[in-house]
Amino acid sequence: MLIKKLLGWQQCDFASYKMVAQRYGYSAESAPDYIEFMINYGAKFNFIAYYHHGEIVAAVCIDNGWLVNDFKNNNKSIVGLPLPVSGIVLPMRRDVFCCAPFKARCLSGDYPYSLNITKKFSKRLEAIAKKIPDFSKKTQQTRRREIKKFQQSGGAFIDISTISADVLLDSYDALLKKRWGQGVTNLAMNQAFFRRFQHCFYGDIATLNGQIIGIQLLLKTESVRGIFVDFINIGYDVTCEHPLGTMLMWRNIERVAELGADVKYSYGFMSGEYKKRWCVPRLLSRVIF
């Protein structure tokens, strides 16, 4: 803690962190509500704040030396929740001149006044979903033709908010098992999360003859820094003859477009060939020392 004090940071409590986050903004990774949920499930986080002329102008949640929910932290206090780990927004006033006393490799955005947060030496790319006009007319027509064919065969897309948290979790767990061979870990904790934050899940899910057969789980977070939509995972019935994954991703790009032009829709890290078709890369920032 001595080094932190020398750099101008002081210990603070969760209430102070939450106040700063609400004032200056956050992403899903740094959202105070999600952090509070993890604390209630035993997470031992450390909170520090940066002061300027007696005013708190930045606050950080640290998990075993790392910025909370940073992908590179191999010793996270809580794992298995449907939270992103690849585009953390710091609750910080934009003009704060400081040195970050924590480890981080997955920071979203620029911090021009921070002495040691930079995109230099960073190799990690965040996958930001393309907007509808970024796709060719032919691609748009193909996607809509696939959806029309699916609907004509008894398929439908329904808003995720229309089903209960328990039905959502049970269906999501079952479809992950069908798609990946492994379902949701720590079901009891996730049940509590889904019930508490059901209103934060966004987009459409796929049904066929009234049965849920595809879920692309999206988490929507809003703060003064904007609207963040994060693609957590996707599960679907692999025996279905229709291209469920492709249709769901297209449908939800359309749904996210309804939120406005400035929304940030992230697919996580820029990995996998399919993301080259659906996303554009954006270089992440990191703490260098």
ABEGO torsion letter per residue (X at the ends): XAAAAAAGBBBBBAAAAAAAAAAAEBBAAABAAAAAAAAAAGBBBBBBBBBBGGBBABBBBBBGGBBBGBAABAABABBGBBBBAABBBBBBBAABBBBBABBBABBBEBBAABAABBABGBABBBBBBBBAAABBAAAAAAAAAAAAAAAAAGBBBBBAAABBAAAAAAAAAAAAAAAAGBBBBGAAAAAAAAAAAAAABBEBBBBBGGBBABBBBBBBBBBAAEBBBBBABBBBBAABABBAAAAAAAAAAAAAAAAEAABBBBAEBBBEAAAAAABBBBBBBBBAX
